[in-house]
Amino acid sequence: MSWDEDSYPDEYGDERPARATGRAAGWQVARRVLGYAGVVAGVVALAVGAVFAVSVAGLAAKPAGFEAPPAKGASVALPPVILTPEHDEQLGGQVETDGESAGLPDSAVSDSTVSPVPQIDPEWMLRVAAATGIPERALSAYAFAHVAIAGEQPQCSLDWTTIAAIGSIESDHGSHGDSVLDANGYSWPAIIGRALDGNGVARIADTDGGVFDGDVTWDRAVGPMQFIPSTWAKWASDANGDGVADPNQIDDAALATARYLCAAGPMTSPEGWRAAVYSYNHDNDYVDKVARVANEFAAEVG
């Protein structure tokens, strides 16, 4: 198809009118410039209006507005603790022969000593586990970590919802994949991350001789809170009092997580809270996700 010299096709193949020349062309250019200016002014006005709506009208906090991720996890009360007696059964009582003690020290034949042992209130455990869906065995680890860190570092203001949110994201509370969290706080099979060999992940050569992750070449994240052995070496904690600090054991891992987070500083402000969680995983999307999950747990328990 041929076109006149003073005409040209539009995007649909139809012939447009011939171009104007001289004064008419000048008026066309002027009108076009004014039209563009109007469009630009309209866009600027819309942008200013949107900023005003978010900043002044508060639409960011409304479901229909520009919803932003939560700034930080909500604060919740310290889990209630009760004290239960624990008997230190050395010999189970006195040992006597013909009415006399069998030549043992008085301390060995005295009645069993009784010492109070803290325990999370069972009623609280049942109620919170039912409301949040967190398994009781995992919840007890998060709650004890909250109580312990509140005693050690009260200025930190870390609570169990943040610890639980990390546990949920990292391992689904110790039940990632086919793993099951047992009564002793261990996941079977153990939760082991991919080799940190530098292929799309950090490159960290083995630091634990394969003791925790079973890999003597590369480090791997291990356990319900996914600690790297080299990090665990600094923050290892023995929360369950068995004499072993094990990242695969959820009580130990939860307390280590609490201490790790609080090392970043007080978590009383949004900035402090986010800085602490960011130190755990250098990813702002991760921080936002932890905030959302922690807030969900807080809302569910009221």
PyMOL commands that set and color helices and strands:
alter all, ss='L'
color gray80, all
select helices_A, chain A and resi 22-57+59-61+106-109+122-132+136-152+160-171+229-235+250-262+270-280+284-301
alter helices_A, ss='H'
color red, helices_A
select strands_A, chain A and resi 81-88+96-97+100-101+113-120+180-181+187-188
alter strands_A, ss='S'
color yellow, strands_A
deselect
rebuild
show_as cartoon
